[in-house]
């Protein structure tokens, strides 16, 4: 067997093996689509699971804050011995705080003292039923102040929910980018394999022509070098494909041994944009809505800090029915009535800490206003830039398509001239290289245009699964009509 035939045989075997290896993980007839990928990512990815945990924790914070106003049962039970005298107390108390600043406690308790041999104790048994009401005045008066913890927890929950929606949009965009990276890697590998086949065919042609003396041995050497370059490119594309698969599994939260096969057709996607998108932009952008919630939260905090400057005065009223004696019958009569009213100052006259806290709160409010102005400008700037990038990528798609057509025509012409002996071997090799580059550029530009379309929706705040489904369905209908 001649050296040329050996080279051709080896190249064919390498091409078949590389094709089998690259398709080994995608033999399944059920190829995953973008929408199916989004369903898995939104349910199974690390970011999605963290998001669910954060929202659940914020809901628990609201429940904990609300629990403050629930009625609590407190046992009043103790047993002890001191210097030979035993004492027992048994009772129960119900406590409840209200959102107007009042706290109510009512219960019943009885205690008994065991007489020692050296002591004589009168009325060794006692019992009482009581009601105690305390109301905050000035500082702790009213629902707004007393429910401030609940309000903050509710706003935090709303803030976490809004940020979660933006995080879901980020998950969708990252999943789509990873999906297209995998599709592009498969397409580029297929393109490299086709380029290898063309180089092998050209090597065979050059060898045949050299055997009959039509071309020199240099043409065969050049064709062999082109085959070697094509083989190296196939190996490089295989490594890139494996990296893309690993990244895709990571985004979706799949294990490394999961077999994946994606729909590697690349269809043009057009963004669905409202005509008056600028008027709806801030309403749709979740990061702006989160900023508004942060402002509301800070206003609530400022209101609480201002109230903290007022003195904390408490008014309490207690009434109890009490019974005492040496027998249970005497104790249970509860024939003694006691009551008391108390006005108490519970705060210090020094308000330096409260004043400084208010100043810090105002600084935070001013910072939020400044951040809001910058955020608003950034949101509009991102939207305009995303739209401009999309139209720019669309122009690149058209240009790359025309370049690919020209490169294909140039390759056919170079082959024809070489077969007729009018052109050189270098012309064919250069034309093959130009055509391969044009194919790669065309694929990359189409993927970049599709990703740019989804980034438009992301910048407008409208990217969700329904938007993706509508954009894909619209493009399919457009393709069928054409």
Buried (B, 14 or more C-beta within 10 A) or exposed (E): EEEBEEBBEEBBEBBEEBBEBBEEBBEEEEEBBBEBBBBBBBEEBEBBEEBEEBBEEBBEBBEEBBEBEEEEEEEBEEEEEEEEBEBBBBBEBBBBBEBBBBBBBBBBBBBBBEEBEEEEEEEBBBBBBBBBBBBBBBBBBEEEBBBBBBBBBBBBBBBBBBBBBBBBBBBBBBBBBBBBBBBBBBBBBBBBBBBBBBBBBBBBBBBEBBEEEEBEEEBBEBBBEBBEBBBEBBBEBBEBBBEBBEBBBEBBBBEEEEEBBBBBEBEEBBBBBEEEBEEBBBEBBBBBBBBBBBBEBBBBBBBBBEBBEBEBBBBBEBBBBBBBBBEEEBBEEBEEEEEEEEEEEEBEEEBEEBEEBBEEBEEBBEEBEEEBEEBBEEBBEBBEEBBEBBEEBBEBBEEBBEBBEEBBEBBEBBBEBBEEEEBBBEBBBBBBBBBBBBBBBBBBBBBBBBBBBBBBBBBBBBBBBEBBEEBBEBBEEEEEEE
